[in-house]
Amino acid sequence: MTARARLSVDRQRRRGAIDPQIYGQFVEHVGRAVYGGIFDPDAPGAEEGRRADVLAAVGELRPTVLRWPGGNFASGYHWRDGVGPVEQRPTRHDLAWDAVETNRFGTEELLAFTRAVGAAPYLNLNLSTGTADEALGWLEYTNGTADLPEVLLRRAGPHPEPHGVRLWGLGNENYGWWQHGHSGAAAYAERAREWGKLLRWTDRSVRLVGVGAPDPDWNWTVLSDAGRFIDHLSLHFYWHGNLDDPYHSILAGPLDAERDIEAAWGMCVAAQRKLGLQQPVTLAVDEWGVWAETYRPLVGTLSLDALMRSGFSARSGIDTHFEESYDLKDALAVATWLHVLWRHPEKVTLATQAQMVNVLAPIMVTPHGVVRQTVFHPVAVARGCAGDVAVDAHVATDDATGGMAVLDAAATLDARSGRLHVSMVNRHRDEELEVTLPDLRGRARRITLWHESDAARNTADAPSAVVPRCDDVDLDGALTLPPHSHVSLVLGG
């Protein structure tokens, strides 16, 4: 059988400019994300601890932003431990993940990595066990010019000039019991407001991210009390799926997130009016991704009381390497998520994929080199094809699968060249999809991500099992998509 849908694309109806900061990545000190991931001094040919093959793969993703050092790790991190001569840096017990942190990789190493890949740094402050004075000192260290102790410390290091770090996070998931310094909304909002005020007094150029939650009461409290001093409200989305129907439940995850984005945005606009702000606080989805296989052991095996006593870490018998193996259906969820971002360009202006290397990651380092997992490819294709303006793409279909429309789609336009990019996901696991395209005619480049099996994966033994295939196609009003596939079209420009 063949399912059918109609996709109308109106390049004159622009939804808004797409902020390039939505193409960010995230790296936390957990598992092999840092050590053995973006930092591996013992690897053959490593330059300042950076592997050439990792840099090459990251370069294909072209991240615009890199968030660090966490995540949960940030809630116990003290930046002074990770600056100065490496041999003088202290070793600490990381309580977040029950690990030993050597601090070989710190602020300067992270900023050198961001320069190497062309990304803007996004540093996450410790608003749990840290202090406002400590946060201000880190800001002075990275950006200051006066003869202050922190600035003199930077000048004595490998990069004497100011780094100009603009993006700063005011804590991480402080609403959760798994964080150092877990608090209620009112307590967090008051602290974020005062830290934000002092950070702006120190450097007016900073842009601050306040902690949002999967809780409207929390979000409204933070926006109402701290909204004058934050630029973004963070949301985190992980798609776990379920064992009863892993295929459809994973694909449904981004659509659930889309509804949460719309709800949170309404609060941002309401807070703008309440506080008299010139523009609303926008949303920062600074952790997102599929987290299924390595998540399932975390639920149903331990009671909440036991987890709270021992922590979300190795102390509870949890394997915190979180080295997820992704298949094609997971890549379809990632492609759908990119559609969500393009459909809401005015709402989400910052996003970082969790995480970049080894941990829940598009890039895996193996003894045989680097593997680009299936979830790598929709992001890489988007970075090569997507334009800077979102345009209207309307799906009409009577066919559904797993309670969802069989087709999900979005379109972008390169404002300068006029190049149109159309991205489509056929959600049907078993049927081809005939898409009527009344607005698209002529020669187009087609990029198809597909495999006979929706469970196909890329591994060290078969690193190219699921990769994009490119060809040219003459559009005459219709196009057939393979089952469980992601197809991108590029026209003109």
Phi, psi and omega in degrees: 000158177233124175281163183225146176208161177238131179239115178258125181242121181245098183290346177276342181262096187268130180276339178143167178288139178269122179287124181299344180291353178285351182259043181269170176230165186227136177226126179237153174284085178206136181057226181256025181295316180263292183281115188091359178242266180278352181224113184212074185300336183274356179288142178302130176077008180294137179249116185052038178085358183259125178284138180295322182289326175293316179300320180297316180293316177300322179300329178289331176280340178047057182296137179270336183221146173229114180271139184195150010260007180179178011075175181307324181302325183296335184287351175231012186269135177242114193300330182295338176294338187247027175230166182084182181306134185300320183292346179260358183281138182282152170269136183234157172272113177279108183286334182301315184242009180055056183227163175266123181255119182278340184064022172296330178252115182226207187301310183295322180293320178295315182293327175295322178294317180298322178294322182295330182254000176076028181254153174275135179284144176231103186264132183260117181283151178273091180265023180247288178263356179273177180237163176298320179299321178296318179297316179295325177296322178294320178296318177296319180301316185279326191239345190289157179235343180286164182280063178265159182304319181293322179291319178296325177296317178294318182297334179278355183263199186282350183221081186298330184284155178301145180275336179066045179285123184258324186266126180223134178263134180266073179091182182213119173047042182297347177287346189260142179297338183283358180264146162303138173068032175306136181216171172281171185297316184296317180294317178296314184299320179296317180292317179298321179299313183288320175297315179300319179299313183290323177297320178290325175297328181282319183210107184291348184275352186289152173239129192245141180247117175270155184281120169260173186214164172282051186207110183299327179296317177300311185298319181292322178297315180294315180296319183292321186268321185251001186302333179291341189243003177241151178259332183224151171247125186276145171227144178240133181229119171239139182250110187266334184069186175216158185287338180293322181209073185298327183297300185289326183292325176292317180293335179282341184305310179299330179288324173298318178297324180299320178294322178293324177297315180297321180292315181294325179296323176302321177293321179300317180292320178296321178293324177302315181291318182297318185267352182070035181283149178293327178214155183286154165298133179259171187265140176240108176269082190266014162212123176207149176156173175277130177220091189242293188298315182275356177272325187302323177296345182280342184246138176085352181258332181231146176286158177299321179299318180294319178296318181294326180287324186258338179096163180275068191201188180299336178299333180267009183080018182268134173279107185268019174285328176049046181268086184286136173258118188260146177244186186295321181300326178295323177295325178294324176295319178296317177299319178296321178298319176299323175301317180301314179299319181288333178284344185228056187293333180280342184268308182258114183241006177205133177207142177226125180289135179251120346243186192271317185228127171072316183263113182047047202241149171288339183242126178241132175266123179240169176301343183257003181126204184258136174248128173271108183290169183304322183288350175294320196288320176299324179291315180297319178296317179299319181293335178270339189241328190292142177271185185261003179228133174274134178239164187289131175226112187250125179260132173232124179200149173261354183266139181225162175212128181060029181079009180239153172303142187293335181244134167239139186208158173206161182220147177227161182227136170277110188298329183280313186267341184083007179293132180255137180235125181238127183242131185225140174239121170274109183282343184292128183287331190241345187245145168295160180233119176268115183254120172280130184236080187292340185259359185244124179221150173100191185285135179220149170274131182245131176240118186244127173250112187200155171208156180303326181252131177288351178262008181293144183226161170262132182227175177299326179280333180223072186289346183241028179296321180234101180222156178295141175245130184251140170205176177254146182220143175265112182279129180232028177108353180204155178211140179257126179260139176294162175301154177036064184224158171242121182235127176246142176239141176232123183236132173072184176078000000 
